[in-house]
């Protein structure tokens, strides 16, 4: 597989966007931990299931995500920069970065089960559970495949990458759609028809559903038809629609006066995949 100059640039931009997003929540997480320390946390609190589920495990998860994204950016420099290292030389480090991203989603599990067991915001936390199921197993398997990759069976590795990508897109769909459903659970169906709320809801339903459909079609052409050219175009279209969703979401949030914290509750970093999506969709011989 040959990567064009612009695909490398936009892949790096996307990773930088993810890093900025992760740093935002890493800072917020450390502030939460620091506040516990200032209040003088007791041993009973420290050993409680709530502290373990809502503070300790998520902190480990976001730290590992930060390490994984930072490692990925360093590897981009080593492989595509002046060093020009081969993929085989860095594959195990790539596998670690992918696995750490998966573990981040696994870190949702304890707090999800904690709140589901208490019947609190059931729809929202069912969504979190589905996100964990959609992402962690696939990224764990993909990490193992990359770790064991020997240079042969490139198509098989690409197939696993496409499957994991679909799982990741499914997580984004679930995250956004189930947030709307959770608000409906709290406020009733009439909530969707208050002011401009329906615009935000339809944006999530239409753009993210189409993005997921294009990704599935792309996987079909890769795994069943061995047509990498058309598969790349379909995944490019999926990324364009994904970015479009977040462009509309950010603009919608600004118009309705949402705070930065409210906006960042949603993983907005994929807004930058527009460039990569356009490159994949328009360039036929390279991505």
TAQUIRA-V243665 format. One record per residue. N is the residue number from 1. D_FIRST is the distance of its C-alpha to the first C-alpha in Angstrom with 1 decimal. Layout:
n=N d_first=D_FIRST
n=N d_first=D_FIRST
This chain:
n=1 d_first=0.0
n=2 d_first=3.8
n=3 d_first=6.6
n=4 d_first=9.9
n=5 d_first=13.1
n=6 d_first=14.6
n=7 d_first=12.0
n=8 d_first=12.6
n=9 d_first=16.2
n=10 d_first=16.6
n=11 d_first=14.9
n=12 d_first=17.4
n=13 d_first=20.2
n=14 d_first=19.7
n=15 d_first=20.0
n=16 d_first=23.0
n=17 d_first=24.5
n=18 d_first=24.2
n=19 d_first=25.8
n=20 d_first=28.7
n=21 d_first=29.3
n=22 d_first=29.4
n=23 d_first=31.7
n=24 d_first=34.0
n=25 d_first=34.5
n=26 d_first=34.6
n=27 d_first=37.5
n=28 d_first=39.2
n=29 d_first=38.9
n=30 d_first=40.5
n=31 d_first=43.2
n=32 d_first=44.0
n=33 d_first=44.2
n=34 d_first=46.4
n=35 d_first=48.7
n=36 d_first=49.3
n=37 d_first=50.2
n=38 d_first=52.5
n=39 d_first=54.3
n=40 d_first=54.9
n=41 d_first=53.0
n=42 d_first=55.2
n=43 d_first=54.2
n=44 d_first=54.8
n=45 d_first=52.2
n=46 d_first=49.8
n=47 d_first=50.0
n=48 d_first=50.0
n=49 d_first=47.3
n=50 d_first=46.9
n=51 d_first=46.1
n=52 d_first=43.7
n=53 d_first=41.9
n=54 d_first=42.0
n=55 d_first=41.8
n=56 d_first=40.8
n=57 d_first=37.8
n=58 d_first=36.3
n=59 d_first=36.8
n=60 d_first=34.9
n=61 d_first=32.1
n=62 d_first=31.7
n=63 d_first=32.0
n=64 d_first=29.1
n=65 d_first=27.0
n=66 d_first=27.8
n=67 d_first=26.9
n=68 d_first=23.6
n=69 d_first=22.6
n=70 d_first=24.0
n=71 d_first=22.0
n=72 d_first=18.7
n=73 d_first=19.7
n=74 d_first=20.6
n=75 d_first=17.3
n=76 d_first=15.5
n=77 d_first=18.0
n=78 d_first=17.6
n=79 d_first=13.8
n=80 d_first=13.4
n=81 d_first=17.1
n=82 d_first=19.3
n=83 d_first=19.0
n=84 d_first=15.3
n=85 d_first=15.3
n=86 d_first=12.7
n=87 d_first=11.4
n=88 d_first=13.8
n=89 d_first=16.5
n=90 d_first=16.4
n=91 d_first=15.3
n=92 d_first=19.0
n=93 d_first=19.6
n=94 d_first=16.7
n=95 d_first=18.4
n=96 d_first=21.8
n=97 d_first=20.7
n=98 d_first=19.6
n=99 d_first=22.8
n=100 d_first=25.0
n=101 d_first=23.8
n=102 d_first=24.8
n=103 d_first=28.1
n=104 d_first=28.9
n=105 d_first=29.1
n=106 d_first=31.0
n=107 d_first=33.5
n=108 d_first=34.6
n=109 d_first=36.1
n=110 d_first=39.4
n=111 d_first=40.5
n=112 d_first=39.4
n=113 d_first=41.6
n=114 d_first=44.3
n=115 d_first=44.8
n=116 d_first=44.2
n=117 d_first=47.0
n=118 d_first=49.2
n=119 d_first=48.4
n=120 d_first=47.3
n=121 d_first=44.9
n=122 d_first=43.8
n=123 d_first=41.4
n=124 d_first=39.6
n=125 d_first=39.3
n=126 d_first=38.3
n=127 d_first=35.4
n=128 d_first=34.6
n=129 d_first=34.9
n=130 d_first=32.5
n=131 d_first=29.9
n=132 d_first=30.2
n=133 d_first=29.8
n=134 d_first=26.8
n=135 d_first=24.8
n=136 d_first=26.0
n=137 d_first=25.6
n=138 d_first=22.0
n=139 d_first=21.0
n=140 d_first=23.0
n=141 d_first=21.4
n=142 d_first=17.8
n=143 d_first=19.1
n=144 d_first=20.4
n=145 d_first=17.3
n=146 d_first=15.3
n=147 d_first=18.4
n=148 d_first=18.5
n=149 d_first=14.9
n=150 d_first=15.3
n=151 d_first=11.9
n=152 d_first=12.7
n=153 d_first=12.5
n=154 d_first=8.9
n=155 d_first=9.9
n=156 d_first=13.0
n=157 d_first=11.7
n=158 d_first=9.8
n=159 d_first=13.2
n=160 d_first=15.1
n=161 d_first=13.2
n=162 d_first=14.2
n=163 d_first=17.7
n=164 d_first=18.2
n=165 d_first=17.3
n=166 d_first=19.9
n=167 d_first=22.3
n=168 d_first=21.9
n=169 d_first=22.6
n=170 d_first=25.5
n=171 d_first=26.8
n=172 d_first=26.9
n=173 d_first=28.6
n=174 d_first=31.1
n=175 d_first=31.8
n=176 d_first=32.7
n=177 d_first=34.4
n=178 d_first=36.4
n=179 d_first=37.7
n=180 d_first=39.2
n=181 d_first=40.6
n=182 d_first=42.1
n=183 d_first=43.8
n=184 d_first=45.2
n=185 d_first=46.4
n=186 d_first=48.3
n=187 d_first=49.6
n=188 d_first=49.7
n=189 d_first=48.0
n=190 d_first=50.0
n=191 d_first=47.8
n=192 d_first=45.0
n=193 d_first=47.4
n=194 d_first=48.7
n=195 d_first=48.0
n=196 d_first=44.3
n=197 d_first=43.0
n=198 d_first=42.0
n=199 d_first=39.5
n=200 d_first=37.6
n=201 d_first=37.8
n=202 d_first=36.5
n=203 d_first=33.7
n=204 d_first=32.4
n=205 d_first=33.1
n=206 d_first=31.6
n=207 d_first=28.5
n=208 d_first=27.3
n=209 d_first=28.1
n=210 d_first=26.2
n=211 d_first=23.2
n=212 d_first=23.3
n=213 d_first=23.8
n=214 d_first=20.8
n=215 d_first=18.6
n=216 d_first=20.4
n=217 d_first=19.8
n=218 d_first=16.1
n=219 d_first=16.2
n=220 d_first=18.3
n=221 d_first=16.1
n=222 d_first=13.2
n=223 d_first=15.6
n=224 d_first=18.4
n=225 d_first=17.1
n=226 d_first=13.6
n=227 d_first=13.0
n=228 d_first=9.6
n=229 d_first=10.8
n=230 d_first=14.1
n=231 d_first=13.0
n=232 d_first=11.1
n=233 d_first=14.4
n=234 d_first=16.5
n=235 d_first=15.0
n=236 d_first=15.4
n=237 d_first=19.0
n=238 d_first=19.5
n=239 d_first=18.8
n=240 d_first=21.0
n=241 d_first=23.8
n=242 d_first=23.5
n=243 d_first=24.0
n=244 d_first=26.8
n=245 d_first=28.6
n=246 d_first=28.8
n=247 d_first=29.8
n=248 d_first=32.6
n=249 d_first=33.5
n=250 d_first=34.0
n=251 d_first=36.0
n=252 d_first=38.0
n=253 d_first=38.7
n=254 d_first=39.9
n=255 d_first=42.1
n=256 d_first=43.8
n=257 d_first=44.3
n=258 d_first=42.2
n=259 d_first=42.1
n=260 d_first=39.1
n=261 d_first=39.5
n=262 d_first=39.5
n=263 d_first=36.3
n=264 d_first=34.5
n=265 d_first=35.6
n=266 d_first=32.6
n=267 d_first=29.1
n=268 d_first=28.7
n=269 d_first=25.8
n=270 d_first=23.2
n=271 d_first=25.0
n=272 d_first=22.5
n=273 d_first=19.4
n=274 d_first=20.7
n=275 d_first=18.8
n=276 d_first=15.4
n=277 d_first=16.4
n=278 d_first=17.5
n=279 d_first=14.4
n=280 d_first=12.4
n=281 d_first=15.3
n=282 d_first=16.0
n=283 d_first=13.0
n=284 d_first=11.8
n=285 d_first=9.2
n=286 d_first=7.4
n=287 d_first=8.0
